[in-house]
Amino acid sequence: MNHTPTHQTYDIVIIGGGIMGAATAWFLTEQPDFDGRVLVVERDPSYEFASTTHTNSCMRQQFSTELNVRVSQFAADFVKNLRRYMGDDPRVPDLTIRSFGYLYLADSDDFANTLRANQKVQLAAGAATRLLTPDQIASEYPFYNVDDIMLGSINTVDEGYFDGSTLFDWFRRKSRERGVEYIHNEVVAMARNANRIDSVTLKSGAVVGCGQAVNASGPRAVETAKMAGLTLPVEPRKRFTWVFSAETPLDRDLPLTIDPSGVHVRENGGGTYMAGGHPDHDPTAPYDDFTMDHGFWQDHVWPIIATRIPQFEAIKVQSEWAGHYAYNTLDHNAIIGPHPEVSNFLFLNGFSGHGLQQSPAMGRGTAEMLVHGRYQTLDLTPFHFDRIAAQRPILEQAVI
């Protein structure tokens, strides 16, 4: 990847080449009314510590707001029809969703009532969510201990695991083939003139003029916003993942199980499973802090998993890693769209762990906003920045 931009000015500069930046770049090439120059600036093209490459690549319909359900429904359709969306290119692989589902477990009246309310929203939007009594859970998944469980919620249609890394690869590959320019560099400053960003300065010293700028910087989004003189309630939060094998594997797929404790565990394939979680103390993480918390696994996560699924008392950790959520501290939902005052600076931030599955809809919507100044498909205006200034959160109840 080159370090130096080919041109001195671009119609659109995308700051960050992870899944959100890559999705937006590709969808821009799908806009028939747009033939401008697009530059994607990525500070680490290895993506070694990017949220995109630390993802668990899951997809779900079980949200409490209709818009979040719709966003994931488009993602499911996009993944399952990737080749068609990408012009029937025979090189594009067939992708599927391994729909083992998410299973939320409620151990209190309040949480059970939340699941019931959420299901109404999901069914109205066309999702296939089912509510399960403890006896029904035990019948369908006899390996669970459900002694303390009052209700479960599961959807096994377009909900589970998908190959996010392949989706990411093809967003980048196809957009570059269509003329999008990616460079290995870093935006370190912006020139703001009243209500516009005129240019960005790169770490190499180059100054690049821009018609519009997109903040797709993941957990570093606040730093990019600062360069434009703006504030943003997004910060990196550490999330831990473990992959383990079981001495006695389960006899059927394990749904992505959200224990009432917040620990989650799912099928990974080949007799292996993936677990994740974070401690109750969840401070802002330094951008370069990816150290594991081994005591958290030993003292908290594993005991919870083994209590919920007794067959997991004898397991062996095979790999583990820490990644960063781009965590929106206001409401754990996306912050997108143009700033109300700096009109050519667009946000694409704060996905709080939902980014990979939301990237098709968010990339498409951002491309529409950049080219047309409005959404042409799914109306994403509830996610716009103006709710941040107004302290008007989107109350999403289904946050993991």
C-alpha positions in Angstrom: 0.0 0.0 0.0 1.3 3.4 -1.0 2.1 6.1 1.6 1.6 9.1 -0.7 -1.7 10.1 -2.2 -1.8 10.4 -6.0 -3.7 13.6 -6.1 -3.7 16.9 -4.1 -7.4 17.0 -3.7 -10.2 14.4 -3.3 -13.9 14.6 -3.3 -14.1 12.4 -0.3 -11.5 11.5 2.3 -12.3 8.5 4.5 -10.3 8.5 7.7 -9.9 4.9 8.7 -9.9 1.8 6.4 -11.6 -0.8 8.7 -14.9 -2.3 7.9 -16.9 0.9 8.1 -14.5 2.9 5.9 -14.2 0.0 3.5 -18.0 -0.5 3.3 -18.5 3.2 2.6 -15.8 3.3 -0.1 -17.4 0.3 -1.9 -20.9 1.7 -1.7 -19.6 5.0 -3.1 -18.5 3.0 -6.2 -22.1 1.8 -6.5 -23.6 5.3 -6.7 -24.3 5.9 -10.4 -24.4 9.7 -9.8 -20.9 9.8 -8.4 -17.6 9.6 -10.2 -15.4 11.6 -7.8 -12.1 10.7 -6.2 -12.1 8.8 -3.0 -9.1 8.5 -0.6 -9.0 6.1 2.3 -6.3 6.8 4.9 -5.4 3.9 7.1 -2.8 4.2 9.8 -2.2 0.4 10.1 -2.9 -1.6 7.0 -2.0 -4.8 8.8 -5.1 -4.2 10.9 -3.3 -6.1 13.7 -5.2 -4.3 16.5 -8.2 -3.1 14.6 -11.7 -3.7 16.0 -12.5 -5.2 12.6 -10.0 -8.0 12.9 -10.8 -8.7 16.6 -14.5 -9.2 15.9 -16.4 -12.4 16.7 -18.2 -12.0 13.4 -21.7 -12.4 14.7 -25.1 -11.2 13.4 -28.4 -10.9 15.2 -31.9 -9.6 14.7 -32.7 -9.4 18.4 -32.6 -5.7 19.1 -35.2 -3.6 20.9 -35.5 -0.9 18.3 -36.9 -1.5 14.9 -34.2 0.5 13.1 -31.4 -1.7 14.5 -33.4 -4.8 13.4 -33.8 -3.4 9.9 -30.1 -2.6 9.8 -29.2 -6.2 10.6 -31.8 -7.6 8.1 -30.1 -5.8 5.3 -26.8 -7.1 6.5 -28.1 -10.7 6.4 -29.4 -10.2 2.9 -26.2 -8.6 1.8 -24.0 -11.4 3.2 -26.1 -14.2 1.7 -26.2 -12.5 -1.7 -22.7 -11.0 -1.7 -21.8 -12.1 -5.2 -25.0 -10.6 -6.7 -24.5 -7.4 -4.8 -20.9 -7.3 -6.2 -22.0 -7.5 -9.8 -22.1 -11.3 -10.1 -18.3 -11.4 -10.1 -17.5 -15.1 -10.2 -14.5 -14.5 -8.0 -16.7 -13.4 -5.1 -17.4 -16.4 -2.8 -20.8 -17.6 -1.7 -21.2 -16.6 2.0 -23.8 -18.0 4.4 -24.9 -17.3 7.9 -24.5 -20.2 10.3 -27.8 -19.6 12.0 -27.4 -21.2 15.4 -29.1 -18.1 16.8 -28.6 -15.9 19.9 -30.2 -17.2 23.1 -30.9 -14.6 25.8 -31.5 -16.1 29.2 -33.5 -14.1 31.8 -33.3 -14.9 35.5 -35.6 -12.1 36.7 -39.1 -10.7 36.1 -37.6 -7.4 34.8 -35.3 -9.1 32.3 -38.1 -11.5 31.2 -40.4 -8.6 30.6 -37.7 -6.9 28.5 -37.4 -10.0 26.3 -41.1 -10.1 25.8 -41.2 -6.4 24.9 -38.2 -6.8 22.5 -39.8 -9.8 20.8 -42.9 -7.7 19.9 -40.6 -5.2 18.2 -38.7 -7.9 16.4 -41.8 -9.8 15.2 -43.3 -6.6 13.9 -40.1 -6.0 11.8 -40.3 -9.6 10.4 -37.8 -11.4 12.7 -38.4 -14.9 13.8 -37.8 -14.6 17.5 -39.3 -17.2 19.8 -39.7 -17.1 23.5 -38.9 -20.3 25.4 -39.9 -21.5 28.8 -37.2 -23.2 30.9 -38.8 -26.6 30.0 -38.7 -25.7 26.3 -35.0 -24.6 26.6 -34.2 -27.9 28.3 -36.0 -29.9 25.6 -34.3 -28.2 22.7 -30.9 -27.8 24.4 -30.6 -30.4 27.2 -27.1 -29.4 28.1 -28.1 -26.2 29.8 -28.6 -25.8 33.5 -31.8 -23.7 33.6 -32.6 -24.0 37.3 -32.5 -20.2 37.8 -33.9 -19.2 34.4 -37.4 -17.8 33.9 -37.4 -17.2 30.1 -35.3 -17.5 27.0 -35.4 -15.6 23.7 -34.0 -17.1 20.5 -34.0 -16.6 16.8 -32.4 -19.1 14.5 -33.2 -17.3 11.2 -30.3 -15.1 9.9 -28.8 -14.9 13.3 -25.5 -16.4 14.3 -22.0 -16.4 12.7 -20.8 -15.2 9.3 -17.4 -14.8 7.7 -16.7 -11.1 8.4 -13.1 -11.2 7.2 -14.2 -12.3 3.7 -16.8 -9.5 3.6 -14.1 -7.0 4.6 -11.6 -8.3 2.0 -14.1 -7.9 -0.8 -15.2 -4.5 0.2 -11.6 -3.4 -0.1 -10.7 -5.4 -3.2 -13.6 -4.3 -5.3 -13.5 -0.7 -4.3 -9.8 -0.5 -5.2 -10.4 -2.1 -8.5 -13.0 0.6 -9.1 -10.6 3.4 -8.4 -10.8 4.0 -4.7 -7.3 4.9 -3.4 -6.0 3.4 -0.2 -2.8 4.8 1.5 -0.8 3.8 4.5 -0.7 7.1 6.4 -2.4 8.9 9.2 -4.4 12.1 9.4 -2.8 14.3 12.1 -4.6 17.6 11.5 -7.4 19.3 9.7 -7.9 22.8 8.3 -11.4 24.0 9.3 -12.7 27.2 7.8 -15.9 28.2 9.6 -18.4 25.4 8.9 -16.2 23.3 6.5 -13.1 21.1 6.5 -10.9 22.3 3.7 -8.1 19.9 4.0 -6.4 17.2 6.1 -2.7 17.0 6.9 -1.1 13.5 6.9 1.7 12.3 9.1 4.0 12.3 6.1 3.5 16.1 5.9 1.2 16.0 2.8 -1.8 18.3 2.8 -4.8 16.9 1.0 -7.8 19.0 0.0 -11.2 17.4 0.5 -14.7 18.0 -0.5 -16.1 15.9 2.4 -14.4 14.0 5.2 -15.7 10.8 6.9 -14.6 9.9 10.4 -14.4 6.1 10.3 -11.7 5.8 12.9 -13.1 3.1 15.2 -12.1 3.5 18.8 -9.9 6.5 17.9 -12.9 8.4 16.6 -12.7 11.0 19.3 -9.1 11.9 18.2 -10.3 12.5 14.6 -13.2 14.6 15.8 -10.9 16.7 17.9 -9.0 17.7 14.8 -12.2 19.1 13.4 -12.8 21.0 16.7 -15.6 18.6 17.7 -16.3 16.4 20.7 -17.6 12.9 20.5 -18.7 10.5 23.3 -16.7 7.5 21.9 -13.9 5.7 23.7 -12.1 2.4 23.5 -13.3 -0.3 25.9 -11.6 -3.7 26.2 -13.4 -6.9 25.4 -12.0 -10.3 26.0 -12.4 -13.4 23.8 -11.4 -17.0 24.4 -11.6 -20.0 22.1 -11.7 -23.4 23.9 -12.2 -27.1 23.2 -14.3 -29.3 25.4 -13.4 -32.8 26.6 -17.0 -33.7 25.9 -18.3 -31.6 23.0 -22.0 -30.8 22.8 -24.1 -33.0 20.5 -25.6 -30.0 18.7 -24.8 -26.4 17.8 -24.5 -24.1 20.7 -26.4 -20.8 20.2 -24.6 -17.6 21.1 -25.8 -17.8 24.7 -26.0 -14.6 26.7 -26.0 -15.6 30.3 -27.7 -13.2 32.8 -24.2 -12.4 34.1 -23.3 -10.9 30.7 -20.8 -13.6 29.8 -21.6 -15.1 26.4 -20.5 -18.3 24.7 -21.2 -19.8 21.3 -20.5 -22.5 18.8 -17.2 -22.1 17.0 -17.0 -25.4 15.0 -14.9 -28.5 15.1 -15.6 -29.2 18.8 -14.5 -25.7 19.8 -16.4 -22.8 21.4 -15.9 -19.1 21.7 -16.6 -17.1 24.9 -16.5 -13.4 25.6 -17.1 -10.8 28.3 -15.7 -7.9 30.3 -15.4 -7.1 34.0 -17.9 -4.9 35.7 -15.2 -2.3 36.1 -15.0 -1.2 32.4 -12.8 1.9 32.1 -11.6 3.6 29.0 -8.6 1.6 27.7 -5.4 3.1 26.4 -5.3 2.8 22.6 -2.3 0.4 22.8 -3.6 -1.8 25.7 -4.5 -5.2 24.5 -3.2 -7.2 27.5 -5.4 -10.1 28.7 -6.9 -10.5 32.1 -6.2 -14.1 32.9 -7.7 -13.9 36.4 -11.0 -12.7 34.9 -11.2 -16.0 32.9 -10.2 -18.2 35.8 -12.3 -16.6 38.5 -15.3 -15.4 36.6 -15.9 -16.4 33.0 -15.1 -20.1 33.2 -17.1 -20.8 36.4 -20.1 -19.1 34.9 -19.8 -21.1 31.7 -19.3 -24.4 33.6 -22.3 -23.7 35.8 -24.6 -22.9 32.8 -23.3 -25.8 30.7 -21.9 -28.5 33.0 -20.2 -30.3 30.1 -17.8 -27.3 30.0 -16.3 -28.1 33.4 -13.5 -29.9 31.5 -12.2 -27.5 28.8 -8.9 -26.3 27.4 -8.3 -22.7 26.2 -6.8 -22.8 22.7 -6.5 -19.1 22.0 -7.4 -15.7 23.5 -7.3 -12.1 22.7 -8.4 -8.6 23.8 -9.9 -6.2 21.4 -11.5 -2.7 21.6 -15.1 -1.7 21.2 -15.7 1.8 19.8 -18.0 2.5 22.8 -20.6 5.2 22.6 -21.0 6.3 26.2 -24.3 8.0 25.6 -26.4 5.1 24.3 -24.2 2.3 22.8 -25.6 3.0 19.3 -24.1 4.3 16.1 -23.3 8.0 15.6 -23.4 8.8 11.9 -24.2 11.5 9.4 -23.0 15.1 9.0 -22.2 17.4 11.9 -25.0 20.0 12.1 -22.4 22.9 11.9 -19.4 21.4 10.1 -21.5 20.2 7.2 -18.9 18.3 5.2 -17.6 16.3 8.2 -19.5 13.0 8.6 -19.5 10.6 11.5 -19.4 6.8 11.2 -18.6 6.0 14.8 -19.6 4.5 18.1 -21.0 1.1 17.1 -20.2 -0.4 20.5 -19.6 -4.0 19.2 -22.3 -4.0 16.5 -20.1 -2.6 13.7 -19.3 -5.6 11.5 -22.9 -6.7 11.2 -24.1 -3.1 10.7 -21.4 -2.2 8.1 -23.5 -2.9 4.9 -26.4 -0.7 6.0 -24.2 2.0 7.5 -21.8 2.0 4.5 -24.7 2.2 2.1 -26.4 5.0 4.0 -23.2 7.0 4.4 -22.5 6.8 0.7 -26.0 8.0 0.0 -25.6 10.9 2.3 -22.3 11.8 0.8 -23.6 11.8 -2.8 -27.2 12.9 -2.4 -27.3 14.7 0.9 -30.1 12.3 2.0 -30.8 8.6 2.5 -32.4 6.8 -0.4 -33.0 3.4 1.1 -33.1 3.0 4.9 -33.6 6.2 6.9 -30.8 6.4 9.4 -31.4 9.9 10.6 -32.2 8.7 14.2 -28.5 7.9 14.5 -27.4 11.4 13.5 -25.1 13.4 15.7 -27.7 16.0 16.7 -29.0 13.6 19.3 -25.6 13.7 21.0 -25.7 17.5 21.5 -29.3 17.2 22.7 -28.5 14.3 25.1 -31.3 12.4 23.5 -30.3 8.7 23.6 -31.7 5.9 21.5 -32.8 3.4 24.2 -31.6 0.1 22.9 -32.3 -2.6 25.5 -30.4 -5.4 23.8 -26.8 -4.5 24.4 -24.2 -7.2 25.0 
